């Protein structure tokens, strides 16, 4: 083929050279001799010669010249050339002097190198005609082109390979797979060198290719991925439109057959056998089975299910998404003694079904799974597993409460023994018969103490105590009417002295620790010894109302009534108790509000709520804190007084204007409350002299340190109280060296019926020579004058010593 191509090229080359020479001669002839196909120039017709300039045309050169001599390209010529060699021809531009050489005298151009049109299709050059002597341009420089003439020297090439396509199995004939494309470097505008056609060299039994477009299609409809999942198809591209002598190239196309779900699942075995112990808990895996599927990918995804009714109840099948296996698990407790072998029908089916290829019913398969249950030595079983028993709370010790039963589920059916878990009955309130399971009382029961008992009963094999089972036993203690009803609280009531008959005093209710099934029903009545001033009305709702029965009461005659009330329950047997209602007679205002009763504490509790009492205590506490703070600041202020202030002697007198009704009024003010302000426990017996209590004023005989319940006692007995108080004040003043010798004295005046309204004077007044009138003190007058004078004299002596 190479020799034929070389011969063809030389033939074409000689033909082109002949055509070119003929064209050059024709041009010369047309210029020099008009009438040979071209009209004569008007200037020539006039008889003058006109310079025509360059005489030459576009040049062509055939590529891939393989001769030993330079290849003739063409000739340039100027019409001013006389043929005497006076003109020198030169060229410049692409390839000038290297690829293309020119004869300076004749203007002939030759190619010295082998040209390749696929690398460069044309060359642009410039031609010059110069005077050989002067080297001056005789003609304007002109540009010309040398085109490389194409020959079919490039075969088609597949530049986008390797090619990989895919098509689904069982696709119909003519299904497009992919497209291939080859390119030819030859000149597509010259001949048929670049016209490519496609054909199948290998694989034509299964695929075809369009000769013009290169589209590959299926040739058969029975492509089966399970039989062959890929094909290697060789595609050839030939130029020259496939004619004889054309060049060709080829490529290999890999066609992958993709899967469709055209195969149902199939179990490799028609029966599987597994075994499991009867004590296996629910959820235990028995075994795994797997159906095979020839498909791939998601077409092999399976779902499994149990088809038979018995299997559905006892077992459960799930799918392992990773391995596509069926996992068979226990769904209900097994029992060897009940059934030793279970037969389960397991069905496998594809999750994704393609109805285009096969019927849906074929996309499933079944297998039989036999599960053998193995025997295990099991503990006894309680029947039922939990028990509820009841017993009366007055049952005697040893009374039977109930019986529990447990049986050995094994074939051997061993005897069973019973016991009570003592951690649930630490007080041993109940016992159990080890052989029969009878529950009996071990102690006296009391529903009011514990109404329910929860214990655990043990059942074990007689010859193997390690086989133990447990059952919960709830024992309810039934109520017996063994507690009498009682008043709900220790009731206390108050009634005004001017109360009217029929006035409601108190509503009472009762409590009963018993809980009869029919509910509580109580009956109220007054005890026979009850006072006739009051009546009791049973309201019929387990409460009773107490009313007054007389017109008005006299607190002076009797200020407290105790009303006994008899309460009876409905039994059986009927029990009763007697409670007492305390009724206090109080004075009231015109609106009926209680003013005072015999007991101060009762009045406070009756008139003030707990919240009000707390608020009152808080206020008192705040006042005490403020008084202590003021005294502290005052004491601090006294310690910084100047010398002039130290000489300022003043009396501090605290006055209490609590006036009673006179000397006979013993109820106006309780002096015992006054005496409680001072700590008499700190008073010690005087020795008759020495110290701050020196002299008769501060003597403290033991006979004078007794409690004085009433202010109507002898003044001689109560004088010790004031004497000791004043002595302690003097002692405190003597010991406090940080303050000036101020006198502080407090008096408490208690007037009789005829005493005038007193005005308390200062101690300085008592120390003057004038006599004070202490008649308002009654029997205390002489004693008090003596006390004041002694006190003032002692303070004067102290002032003299300091000065």
Secondary structure, 3 states (H helix, E strand, C coil): CHHHHHHHHHHHHHHHHHHHHHHHHHHHHHHHCCCCCCCCCHHHHCCCCCCCCECCCCEEEECCCCCCCCEEEEECCECCCCCCCCEEEEEEECCECCCEEECCCCCEEEECCCCCCCCCCEEEEEEEEEECCCCCECCCCEEEEEEEECCCCCCCECCCCCEEEEEECCCCCCCEEEECCCECCCCCCCCCCCCCEEEEEECCCCEEECCCCCEEEECCCCCCCCCCCEEEEEEEEECHHHCCCCCEEEEEEEEEEECCCCCCCEECCCEEEEEEECCCCCCCEEEEECEECCCCHHHHCEEEEECCHHHHHHEEEEEECCCCEEEEEECCCCCCCCCCEEEEEEEEEECCCCCCCCCHHHCEEEEEEEEEEECCCCCCEECCCEEEEEEECCCCCCCEEEECCEECCCCCCCCEEEEECHHHCCCCCEEECCCCCEEEECCCCCCCCCCEEEEEEEEEECCEEEEEEEEEEEEEEECCCCCCCEECCCCEEEEECCCCCCCEEEEEEEECCCCCCCCCCCEEEECCCCCCCEEEEECCCCEEEEEECCCCCCCCCCCEEEEEEEEECCCCCCCEEEEEEEEEEEEECCCCCEEECCCHHHHHHHHCCHHHHHHHHHHHHHHHHHHHHHHHHHHHHHCCCCHHHHCCCCEEEECCCCCCCECCCCCCCCHHHHHCCCCHHHCCCCCCCCCCCCCHHHCCCHHHCCCCCCCCCCHHHHHHHHHHHHHHHHHHHHHCCCCCCCEEEECCCCCECCCCCCCCCCHHHHCCCCCCCCHHHHHHHHHHHHHHHHHHHHHHHHHHHHC
